């Protein structure tokens, strides 16, 4: 799937009709991904583009920062290179503003569609801790079972705390370890015991199991939703990072 760059508004040919064609081509590919329930990375990509568009709309200073610069000359007194904006006239700025105004509701439409799919997937998931949860839940294992007849994927996870401009928020990084084929012996409790035996230096890990009622793409749908569900579960106070 093709992606839009961060500064797609002001890259290359700055023309409303051209950018509209570029945007609609991108959104068509997003729609094709949503149709087969592949919401990531499309949804997060859409949200980033939407935020950029709103920022440009609300603060025109982003426009000048988005334009590339070209070398104008050199100031030998201060020993600095001097750059000038490639484009800075009102007509082009007006064109960019028109592009931004058109793109914002388009991004909003597809974000709503993506979130609807996300909420549907989330409603078909069930997260439960496996065994006793230790005090430290910032890292551990995530067991993902797409359906009752599927095997179980095992991921090692680590919760990371980020500092935003106005708030702190958590993210989660996962690393795929292995899969257990479906069998009467492949219970979550048995998988936990097996993981503890394999890693003696991690004797009491936090382990959470996510069961889904849907056979969907793992990397593009189930795993991203499971990861966000895990972060919310831990952040709600059911576990301590």
C-alpha positions in Angstrom: 0.0 0.0 0.0 1.2 3.5 -0.8 1.5 6.2 1.9 1.3 9.9 1.9 4.4 11.7 3.2 4.1 14.0 6.1 4.4 17.1 3.9 2.4 15.8 1.0 0.4 19.1 0.9 3.5 21.1 -0.2 5.6 18.5 -2.0 6.1 18.6 -5.8 3.3 20.1 -7.8 1.2 22.4 -5.6 -2.2 22.3 -7.4 -5.5 21.6 -5.8 -6.7 19.2 -8.5 -3.5 17.3 -8.5 -3.4 17.0 -4.7 -7.1 16.0 -4.7 -6.3 13.2 -7.1 -3.3 12.1 -5.0 -5.5 12.1 -1.8 -8.3 10.2 -3.3 -5.9 7.6 -4.7 -4.5 7.1 -1.2 -8.0 6.9 0.4 -9.1 4.4 -2.1 -6.2 2.1 -1.0 -7.2 2.7 2.7 -10.8 1.7 1.8 -9.5 -1.5 0.2 -7.6 -2.3 3.4 -10.6 -1.6 5.6 -12.7 -3.8 3.4 -10.6 -6.8 4.3 -10.4 -5.7 8.0 -6.8 -4.5 7.9 -7.0 -1.4 9.9 -3.3 -1.0 10.8 -1.2 0.9 10.0 -3.9 2.7 7.9 -5.8 4.0 10.9 -2.8 5.5 12.8 -1.6 6.9 9.5 -4.9 8.6 8.8 -4.9 10.1 12.3 -1.4 11.5 11.8 -2.4 13.1 8.5 -5.5 14.5 10.1 -3.6 16.1 12.9 -1.1 17.6 10.5 -3.9 19.1 8.4 -5.6 20.6 11.5 -2.3 22.0 12.6 -1.7 23.6 9.2 -5.2 25.0 9.2 -4.9 26.4 12.7 -1.4 27.8 12.4 -0.1 29.2 9.1 3.4 29.0 10.4 3.4 25.3 9.5 3.1 26.3 5.9 6.4 28.0 5.7 8.1 25.2 7.6 6.6 22.7 5.2 8.1 24.3 2.1 11.5 23.1 1.1 14.3 25.7 0.9 16.9 26.3 -1.7 20.4 27.8 -1.3 20.4 31.5 -2.1 24.1 32.3 -1.4 26.6 32.6 1.3 27.2 35.2 4.0 31.0 35.3 4.2 30.9 37.8 7.1 29.1 35.4 9.4 30.3 32.3 7.5 26.7 31.0 7.0 24.8 29.7 4.1 21.7 31.8 3.2 18.5 30.0 2.2 15.2 31.3 0.8 11.8 29.8 0.5 11.1 28.2 -2.8 7.5 29.3 -2.7 6.0 32.0 -0.6 3.5 33.9 -2.7 -0.1 34.4 -1.6 -1.5 32.4 -4.6 0.3 29.3 -3.6 -0.5 29.7 0.0 -4.2 29.9 -0.9 -3.9 26.7 -3.0 -2.4 24.9 0.0 -5.2 26.1 2.3 -7.7 24.9 -0.2 -6.1 21.5 -0.2 -6.0 21.4 3.6 -9.7 22.4 3.8 -10.7 19.6 1.4 -8.6 16.9 3.1 -9.7 17.4 6.7 -13.3 16.1 6.3 -12.0 13.3 4.1 -9.6 12.2 6.8 -12.4 12.5 9.4 -14.7 10.2 7.3 -12.2 7.4 7.0 -11.0 7.7 10.6 -14.6 7.2 11.7 -14.8 4.1 9.5 -11.6 2.8 10.9 -12.7 3.3 14.4 -16.0 1.6 13.8 -14.0 -1.5 12.6 -11.7 -1.2 15.6 -14.6 -1.0 18.1 -16.1 -4.1 16.4 -12.9 -6.1 16.8 -12.4 -4.9 20.4 -16.0 -6.0 21.3 -15.1 -9.5 20.2 -12.1 -9.7 22.4 -11.6 -10.9 26.0 -8.5 -10.1 28.0 -7.8 -12.0 31.2 -4.7 -12.3 33.4 -3.2 -15.8 33.6 -2.6 -16.8 37.1 -1.5 -14.4 39.8 -0.5 -11.0 38.6 2.8 -9.7 40.0 3.2 -6.2 41.3 5.4 -5.2 38.3 3.4 -5.5 35.1 5.5 -3.2 32.9 6.8 -6.2 31.0 5.7 -9.7 30.5 3.9 -11.9 28.0 0.9 -11.4 25.8 -0.9 -14.6 24.6 -3.1 -14.0 21.6 -5.6 -16.7 20.5 -7.5 -15.5 17.4 -10.4 -18.0 17.9 -11.3 -21.2 19.9 -9.9 -23.4 17.1 -6.7 -21.4 16.5 -3.2 -21.7 18.0 -1.8 -19.2 20.5 0.8 -16.6 19.5 3.2 -15.6 22.3 4.6 -12.1 22.5 6.9 -10.6 25.0 5.7 -7.1 25.8 7.1 -4.0 27.4 5.1 -0.9 28.5 6.8 2.4 27.8 5.8 5.8 29.3 5.9 8.8 27.0 5.8 12.4 27.9 3.6 14.5 25.6 3.2 18.3 25.5 0.3 18.2 27.9 0.0 14.6 29.2 1.8 11.4 29.9 0.7 8.3 28.0 1.7 4.7 27.7 2.7 2.7 24.6 3.6 -1.0 24.3 6.2 -2.8 22.3 5.8 -6.4 21.5 8.2 -9.1 20.2 6.9 -12.3 18.7 8.4 -15.4 20.4 6.6 -18.5 19.3 3.2 -20.2 18.6 1.5 -23.1 20.3 -0.6 -25.3 18.1 -4.2 -26.0 19.3 -4.4 -29.0 21.5 -5.9 -30.0 24.9 -2.5 -29.4 26.5 -2.1 -25.9 25.1 -4.0 -24.1 27.9 -3.0 -20.7 28.9 -1.8 -22.0 32.3 0.3 -24.7 30.6 1.8 -22.1 28.2 2.7 -19.9 31.2 4.4 -22.8 33.0 6.3 -23.6 29.8 7.5 -20.0 29.4 8.7 -19.9 33.1 10.6 -23.1 32.6 12.3 -21.7 29.5 13.4 -18.5 31.2 14.7 -19.0 34.7 15.6 -15.3 35.1 12.0 -14.3 34.7 10.3 -16.6 37.3 7.1 -14.5 38.0 6.1 -12.7 34.8 2.9 -10.9 34.2 1.0 -12.9 31.6 -2.2 -11.8 29.9 -4.3 -13.8 27.5 -6.5 -12.2 24.8 -9.1 -14.4 23.1 -10.9 -13.3 20.0 -14.0 -14.6 18.4 -12.8 -13.6 14.9 -10.5 -15.0 12.3 -8.8 -11.8 11.2 -5.4 -10.7 10.0 -3.2 -10.8 13.1 -0.6 -8.1 12.4 -3.0 -5.7 10.7 -6.0 -6.1 13.1 -6.0 -8.4 16.1 -2.5 -7.7 17.5 -2.7 -3.9 17.4 -6.2 -3.9 19.1 -5.0 -6.5 21.7 -2.0 -4.3 22.5 -4.1 -1.2 23.1 -6.5 -3.3 25.2 -3.6 -4.5 27.3 -2.3 -0.9 27.9 -5.8 0.3 28.9 -6.2 -2.7 31.2 -3.0 -2.0 33.0 -3.4 1.7 33.0 -6.9 1.3 34.7 -5.1 0.1 37.8 -5.5 -3.7 37.3 -1.8 -3.9 37.2 1.1 -1.6 38.3 3.8 -0.5 35.9 
